[in-house]
Amino acid sequence: MQIVQKTNSVQRCLSELMAKTVKAREHYGADSLDLTIPTSVVEEYDLSPGDIFEVTVEEDGDEITVSYELVHRSG
């Protein structure tokens, strides 16, 4: 049982290291932008329309990191 847990942990760490690329798109009728969550992430983490995320932004020189934390599942 411990081997399976460790394997799942390694797989999860590897998948988290693999970057996903998304494109910011205009949110019609507003000044905000939409970012699409890739299908692989939606499926792996069972995300749904209506889920609520907290957004944090970190700056480090010329780099900007935008992070989304799931705070409420819609279903």
BELZI-V81271 format. One record per residue. RES is the residue in one small letter. PHI is phi in radians with two decimals (NA if undefined). PSI is psi in radians with two decimals (NA if undefined). Layout:
# BELZI-V81271
RES:PHI:PSI
RES:PHI:PSI
This chain:
# BELZI-V81271
m:NA:-0.70
q:-1.13:-0.61
i:-1.12:-0.75
v:-1.09:-0.77
q:-1.08:-0.76
k:-1.14:-0.71
t:-1.08:-0.79
n:-1.08:-0.67
s:-1.14:-0.73
v:-1.13:-0.78
q:-1.07:-0.74
r:-1.12:-0.75
c:-1.09:-0.75
l:-1.12:-0.72
s:-1.19:-0.55
e:-1.24:-0.49
l:-1.35:-0.39
m:-1.38:1.97
a:-1.25:2.51
k:-1.92:2.44
t:-1.84:2.30
v:-2.28:2.74
k:-1.97:2.30
a:-1.28:2.31
r:-2.14:2.67
e:-1.09:2.39
h:-1.71:1.77
y:-0.98:2.31
g:1.48:0.11
a:-2.54:2.89
d:-1.55:-0.04
s:-1.43:2.96
l:-2.08:2.65
d:-1.81:2.40
l:-2.03:2.29
t:-1.54:2.29
i:-1.45:2.15
p:-1.01:2.56
t:-0.93:-0.72
s:-1.06:-0.64
v:-1.27:-0.75
v:-1.00:-0.82
e:-1.22:-0.76
e:-1.12:-0.62
y:-1.90:0.20
d:0.90:0.86
l:-1.46:2.65
s:-2.40:2.72
p:-1.00:2.40
g:1.67:-0.23
d:-1.03:2.55
i:-1.94:2.30
f:-2.10:2.53
e:-1.65:2.32
v:-1.83:2.28
t:-2.20:2.58
v:-2.21:2.30
e:-2.16:2.39
e:-1.98:2.42
d:-2.50:1.64
g:1.15:-2.14
d:-1.54:-0.06
e:-1.61:2.41
i:-2.14:2.22
t:-1.98:2.10
v:-1.86:2.12
s:-2.04:2.49
y:-2.08:2.19
e:-1.95:2.18
l:-1.18:2.08
v:-1.97:-0.29
h:-2.75:2.25
r:-1.55:2.42
s:-1.29:-0.43
g:-2.04:NA
